[in-house]
Amino acid sequence: MGQADFDRSIEDLTGSDRARLYAYFNQKRHIDELVHAFGLMVGDPLELRKATVIDIGCGPFTAGLALAEVLTARTPFRYVGVDRANSMCALGLQLSRAAIAANALHGDTSIEFRHDLDTCDFGPDCRNGWTVVVLSYLLASGSVEVNKLVASIVSAADRIGPGPVAVIHTNSAASAANAKFAELSKALTGAEFATVVDEQEVFIHTDSSPKSLHYALFVRQRRVGLHSPKGVA
């Protein structure tokens, strides 16, 4: 899933070169944006202890690095990055190993990268904790089929366990980039998700230039007795 085929070479640039260039020009801003997005959800970082984080269109471990900044090394989580590009998964693995070496992640944090959410094996243990699905700029891609995407999210969450599920959406506020958002919102509502946040703002919490962003948070409530995130009953 994504806007470009980052495994394809262009002139003298390999797929690996293109992934690195993408990270160089975009990743710092996207990490800042996701730190803010996680802040909309998380009151106490311990609420996400041992959460499963599914980063769809993950790129180079962007949401993992953002969550590591929010949770600090005190809170372990399970990260599953999903990206069709081998180059992005390889760079993400490299950056995740660097974060581990820098002690930026709890020692019990687990990290893996996959190409297809529908074939992810989450193991036999049924989890009652949070499942957090990250859709960062994913809807800007013309190749995304929204109903299929939501069906994959619901199936993955059900395979993980009965705990609550959050879907975090970030995107440019431009109308063209958000053309599929209404379809996403409708599909998630049909799958018993409630809209907790749906707002646009000029994002200034970054060293990069200000940019208009669209944030949304959808939650399917817990089916066991767990504490809810900030702003969710």
Secondary structure as the mmCIF struct_conf table of DSSP 4:
data_model
#
loop_
_struct_conf.conf_type_id
_struct_conf.id
_struct_conf.beg_label_comp_id
_struct_conf.beg_label_asym_id
_struct_conf.beg_label_seq_id
_struct_conf.end_label_comp_id
_struct_conf.end_label_asym_id
_struct_conf.end_label_seq_id
BEND BEND1 GLN A 3 ALA A 4
TURN_TY1_P TURN_TY1_P1 PHE A 6 ASP A 7
BEND BEND2 ARG A 8 ARG A 8
STRN STRN1 ILE A 10 ILE A 10
TURN_TY1_P TURN_TY1_P2 GLU A 11 ASP A 12
STRN STRN2 LEU A 13 LEU A 13
HELX_RH_AL_P HELX_RH_AL_P1 GLY A 15 TYR A 22
HELX_RH_PI_P HELX_RH_PI_P1 ALA A 23 GLN A 27
HELX_RH_AL_P HELX_RH_AL_P2 LYS A 28 MET A 41
BEND BEND3 GLY A 43 ASP A 44
HELX_RH_3T_P HELX_RH_3T_P1 PRO A 45 LEU A 48
TURN_TY1_P TURN_TY1_P3 ARG A 49 LYS A 50
STRN STRN3 ALA A 51 ILE A 56
TURN_TY1_P TURN_TY1_P4 GLY A 57 GLY A 57
TURN_TY1_P TURN_TY1_P5 GLY A 59 PHE A 61
HELX_RH_AL_P HELX_RH_AL_P3 THR A 62 LEU A 71
HELX_RH_3T_P HELX_RH_3T_P2 THR A 72 ARG A 74
BEND BEND4 THR A 75 THR A 75
STRN STRN4 PHE A 77 VAL A 82
BEND BEND5 ARG A 84 ARG A 84
HELX_RH_AL_P HELX_RH_AL_P4 ASN A 86 ALA A 101
TURN_TY1_P TURN_TY1_P6 ALA A 102 ASN A 103
BEND BEND6 LEU A 105 LEU A 105
TURN_TY1_P TURN_TY1_P7 GLY A 107 ASP A 108
STRN STRN5 SER A 110 ARG A 114
BEND BEND7 HIS A 115 HIS A 115
HELX_RH_3T_P HELX_RH_3T_P3 LEU A 117 THR A 119
BEND BEND8 PRO A 124 ASP A 125
BEND BEND9 GLY A 129 GLY A 129
STRN STRN6 THR A 131 SER A 136
BEND BEND10 TYR A 137 TYR A 137
HELX_RH_3T_P HELX_RH_3T_P4 LEU A 138 ALA A 140
TURN_TY1_P TURN_TY1_P8 GLY A 142 SER A 143
HELX_RH_AL_P HELX_RH_AL_P5 VAL A 146 ILE A 160
BEND BEND11 PRO A 162 GLY A 163
STRN STRN7 VAL A 165 SER A 172
BEND BEND12 ALA A 173 ALA A 173
TURN_TY1_P TURN_TY1_P9 SER A 175 LYS A 180
HELX_RH_AL_P HELX_RH_AL_P6 PHE A 181 GLY A 190
TURN_TY1_P TURN_TY1_P10 ALA A 191 GLU A 192
HELX_LH_PP_P HELX_LH_PP_P1 PHE A 193 PHE A 193
STRN STRN8 ALA A 194 PHE A 203
BEND BEND13 HIS A 205 SER A 208
HELX_LH_PP_P HELX_LH_PP_P2 SER A 209 PRO A 210
STRN STRN9 LYS A 211 ARG A 220
HELX_LH_PP_P HELX_LH_PP_P3 GLN A 221 ARG A 222
BEND BEND14 ARG A 223 GLY A 225
HELX_LH_PP_P HELX_LH_PP_P4 HIS A 227 PRO A 229
TURN_TY1_P TURN_TY1_P11 LYS A 230 GLY A 231
#
